[in-house]
Amino acid sequence: MSEAGIQVYGTRGSAQAFAVRDFLTRSDVPFEWIELKTDEQARSLAQVDGLHDSRLPLCVFGDGTRLECPTIRQITQKLGWFHNPSRSEYDVSIYGAGPAGLSAAVYAASEGLKTVLVERYALGGQAGSSPKIENYLGFPQGVSGRELAERAREQALRFGAELLLNREGVRGEFLPGKGIVYLEDGTKIISRASICATGVQYRRLNLPKEEKFYGAGVYYGAGASEAELCGHEHVFIVGGGNSAAQAAVHLASYASKVSMVVRDDSLKHTVSKYLIDRVGATPNIEVLLCTDVIALHGDSILRAITLRNNRTGQEWEAKTWWLFLCLGGVPHTDWAEEVGVVRDEGGYLVTGPDLLKNGDRPENWNLDRDPYYLETNIPGVFAAGDVRHGSVKRCASAVGEGAMAVTFVHRYVTTG
């Protein structure tokens, strides 16, 4: 997205510095991380008073601009990516710029629909943090999640879609033929149809101190921004799915040792065979089966964890500064209850045939047809990707659903 490099100055274990690194990495922006280890380094390199100066982390841009302890919104604005809607009304608004949302934006805009894509953080969703997706069609050597997201962004913009970054919807009103979504900064998006592709939020361990250590030793997802900082250290990854295995293989090329902490007694039921083979062939990866992390220890940063083998009951403490949680996710659908969109017991959005009960249409459904396959119980509101009940949790499937949702949007805006 940007040719100009950025220098980021900060200290180890700073959650604010991690947030900056994570956003720039996910956004495919080149930057140099400069870790400050002494007060003298802080004074001479960053021109601040010491390691505890409130102006850290510091971002220095190619034009000399200094942003002191910046928010992600401030960085977005400096990069020139923060825009306001150019239209008073759109044909379709898409919420979430993961694979499903980006796909929907490409197909909607390419077919001439006035399209706006709203993303609350960075492009790519959870897939955007994946170091390498090796089973995506057309990329035999694999492709990183952020590269795939960046390519999709370029396509969507080339076809005329608008992208509103660092925005989040907080309230919606859906009337026949018109949806109105209010963003947290007061911006109002009006569209004839809406596609929810908000994906899932990372699942947590729910342990004491977990929130305190977030960005200071505890990380959610594959930690693409942190891999190079793990050199010659012992890294722990909690999770037994594809994302955990991908993270283990990636981090093993930097860390001295990677321990996968897996609750189940095997990886065979939850991890693709090619990844199981890759894990098994990497000598510095160990897989701890039937094991949980049960406690976190440290002061201002994580310094150790307690593990327990659930077969033997054995507990032990391991020193580490790096704990990556790849536990899957919970759907980002808190907004749905307020507007009356039907969710399943897990919070996923129910669509199409799954809304029919004994052949009967949903309550308050006022159209003389059944809901389209990806349509929720509110006409004109569609769901695609991981946020949808019954979806296949794969990148390619999300891309397919994004494209399919646009087909149904076309039907809705032309025939109702």
N, C-alpha and C positions, 0 to 999 in steps of 0.2 A: 504493500500500500504506500510505502514511503521510501524514497531513496536515501534520505538523510539519516545518518546514524544518531543515536542518542546515548549520552553517558549517564548512567544511573549510579549515584553514590549512596551507600548505606551500610548498615551493620548487619552482622549475622543474627538471625533470629528475629528480625524486624518484620512484623506482619504487614506493615505498610509497604515496606520495600518488596516483600513477596507479591503483594497485590499489583504493584507496578510491573514487576518482572512478568508475572502471569499474564496480565493484559497485553503487554507488548509482544510476548511470545505467541499468544493465541492470535494476535492480530497480524502476525508475520512482519513486525517492524524490527529492523536491525537495531541492536543496542549493545552497549558494553557495560557489564556490571563491574563496578569498582568497589570491592569490600574494604571498608575502613576498619582497621584493627586497633589503632591507637588514637589518642587525642591529638597527637602531633600530625598524624595522617589526615585526620578530619580537618585540622586547621590549614595544612599546607595544600591538600588536594581539593577539598570541597569549600574552603574558606568559611567554615563554621567554627563555633567555639569549642567543640569536642564531640565525643561519640554520643552524648546524651542531648545534643542540641535539638530543639524541637523542629528545626528546619529540615532535618533528615527524615526520609530520604530526599535526595536532591536530583532533579533531572536537568541536564544541560543539553539543549538542542543544538543542531548544526549551525543555526544563526546566532548562537550565543545566549539565547533566552534561558533563564534559570527559573525553574518551577520548584519552589520549596515545599516539601511535604505535600505534593499535589494529590488531588482527588482524580479518579479515573475520568470524571467529566471534564476537568481542566485539561488533562492530557488529550482527550478526544477533541476538545475545542482547539487546542494548539495544533494538532495534526490536520485540522480543517475538515474533520469528519462529522462535526455536530451540525445538523441541519434542521430547519423547521419545515413542516409540510408545505409544498408549493401549491397544492390544490385544496379547495374547500370540500371536495368530495371525490371519492375513488370508487372504481368498480369493485375492487377487492383489497382488503387489508389483511396482512399476514403477520402473525405474532409469534416470534421465535425464529432466529436465523441459524438453526441447526440444519442438518441435511434435508429434512422435510420442508422447512420454511424456505431455504434457499432454492430448492428444486421448484417449489410452488411459485416463487418470485420469477424464476427464469421462464417457466412455461406460461405463466399468466401474462407477463410483459411481452414475451415473444408473440403472443396471440392477440396483442393489441389492447389488452385490458389495462386500464389505469390502475397501477399497482403500487402499494406502499408496504414496505417490510419494516417491522418494528422489533428491535432487539434490545433487551435490558442490560446486556453486558458486552460480550465479544462474539464475533462470528464463530460458527462451527458447533456450538453446543458442546455436549460431552465428547462428541467425535472430534471436535477441534483440538482437544488436548491429547489425542492419541498420537504417539510418536510415529507409528507406521500402521496403515491399514493394508494388509497383504492379500485379502481375498475380495477386493473390490474390482468389479469387471473393468477390464481395459488398462489396468496398471500392474503388469506382471512383476515389476520390481517393487511394488508397494508404493503408497503415497501417504505422506503425513496428513493428519486431520486438518491442520491449519493450511496446508497447500491446497487441499481439496476445497476448503471453504473459500480461500482467496480466489481460486479459479471460478467458483460459482458466483462469487460477488461480482467479478469482472463481467461475467456473462449477463447477470441480472441488470447491472447498470447499463451495459451496452444496449440492451433491449428497451431501456427506458424506465425500469423500476426505480423507485425512490427508497433509500435506506436511511432509517432513523436509528442511530446507535445510541446506547446509553439511555434508553427510555424504557419505561415499564408502565403497563396499563394497571390502573387501580380500580376502575369501575366501568361497567358497560350497560347500555340500554339497547335492546334489540326489538325493533318494530318491523312490521311487514315491509320488506324491501329496503330497509335501512338499519344499519347498526351504528351506534355511537359509542366510542370507547374513549374514556378520559385517561390521559397519561398522568404520571405523578407530578409533572411540572405544570399541569393545567392545560396542556395541549389537547385538542379534541380532534379525533379521527372519525370521519363519517365515511361509510362505504356501503355499497349495496349488498355485499357478501363479506364474510370474514372466515379466515382459516386459522385455527389454533394449532400451532406447532411448537408449543412451549417446552416440550420435552419433559425431562425429569430433573429433580434436584438430587444431589449426592446424598445417599443414605449415611447415617452416622453411627458410631459405636454407642453414643449416649453414655460416655464415661465421665466421671468428674475430671475437671481441668481440660476437657477436650476443646471447649470453646476458647479457653485461655491460650492454648498452644496452637490454635489454628494459624497457619502462616509462620509459626515459630517452632517447627518440628513436626506438626501434624498437617497433612495435605490431603485434599480430596481429588481423586483421579490419578492419572499417570504422572503428573508433575513434570510436564515437558520443560518448564522453565527452570527446574531445579536439578536436572540430571547432571549437568556439568559441574555443579557445586558439590556433588556427592563423592568426588574422587577419593579413592582409597579408604572408604568408610563402609560400615555395616549398615545396610538399608533393610527395612522391613516393609512388606506389602501385605495388607490384609484383604483377602478376597480370593474366590476360586473360579472366576469367570474369565472370558477372553480378555477383558480390559486389564485384569490383574496380571495375566500371563504376558500380555504385550508389554506392560510396564516393567515386569521383571526382566524380560529379555533386553529391553532398552537400557534400563538402569545398570544391568550387569556389565555393560561395556564401559562404565565409569566407576562403579563402586567396587570395593574389594570383595564384598559378599552381599548377596541378596537373599533374604529369607521370605518365602511366601507362606503366610499364615492362613491355613485353609480349614474351615470348620468341618467339611465333609471328609470321608475316608478315601476319596479319589478325585482326580480332576476329570475323569473320563466322561462324566455326565454333563459337565458344564463348560468344558473348554474344547475348542476345535482341535482335531488331531494334529494338524501341522504345528500348532502352538505347543501342544504337549511334547511333540518331538523336539521342538526348538528349546523348550525349558530343559528337557532331559539331556540335551547335547551341550548345555552351557555349564561348564564345571563349577562356576562360582555361584550357582543358584541352588539353594536347598528348599525343599517343600516340606513344611511342617503340617502334616495332616491331623485331623481331629483336634485342632488347637485353636484357642481364642486368645486375644489380648484382653486382659481383665483390669489393668490399671496403667495409668500414665504418671510419670514422675519427673520433676524438674523444678526450676525456680521461675525465671522469666522465659525460659525456653525448655523444650523437652530434652531430657537427658537420659531417660531409661524407661522401659516398659516391663510389665509383668505378664508372663504368658502362662497358660494352663493347658496341659494335655487332658482332653475330656475322657479319654479311655482310662488312663492311669491315675488321674487326679494330681499328677506332679505339677508343681508351680515353680517357676524360676524367673529371675530378673535378667534382662539384657540391656546393656548400655547402647544407646543410639540417639542420634539427633534427627533421624529421618524415619517417619512413619507415614506411608501412603495408603489411603483407604480407598479401595476399589470395590465397593460393596453394592454396586447397582444403584438404583435411585427410587425416589418416590415422585409421582407426577406433580408438575407445577400447575395445580388447578384450584387453588384456594378461591379464586375469583368466581368459579363456576357455580358454587352453591348460592351465591348472592343473586345471580341472574337466572337461576333455575335450570341450568344445564345438568342433565342426568349424569351421575358418576357411578361407577361400581364401588364395591366395598374397599377397593384399594385406592380409590380416588381418580381412576382413569376415566376419560370421557367415553360414554357409550354412544355408538353410532349405528346407523343403518338397520339391518335386520335384527341386531341385538336389542333394539328398542321395542320390537314387537313382542307382545305378550299374548300367546294363544291366537296370534294373527291380528290382534287389536293394535291400533296405532297408539302412540303416547298420548297421555292426557294433554289437553289444550292444543293438540296438533290440529290446525284449522285448514290444511290443504287437502285437496281431493287426490292424494297420492301418498304412497309410503315414503318415508325418509330415504333419500339417496344413500348409497353405501357408506360414505364417509360423513354424512350429515348428522348432526346432533338432533335432539328433540326440539331445538329452536330452528325454524326454517331459515336457511341462508347462513347458518353457522356450522362450519365444517371442522373436522379434526384430522390431523395427519401425523404420522410418526409415533414415537415412543409414548406420547401423551394419551394415545387412543387405546381403549379397551380392546384386547385381542391382537394388538399389533405384534409383528415379529421384530424383536429388538436387534436389528441389523441395519447398518448404514445404507446398504442398497435398498432394503425394504422401505426405509424412511424416504429415500429419494423417489422411489416409485409411488408411494402414497402422496407425496407432495404434487407430483405430476397428475395423478389421478384426481386429486381434490380439485384441481383447476378444471378438469372436464365437467365435474358436477357443478362447479361455480358457473360455468358457461350455461349449463342447462337451467340453473336457477335464475340467472339474470335475464334469460331470454324467454323462458316459459313459466317460471315461478315454481 
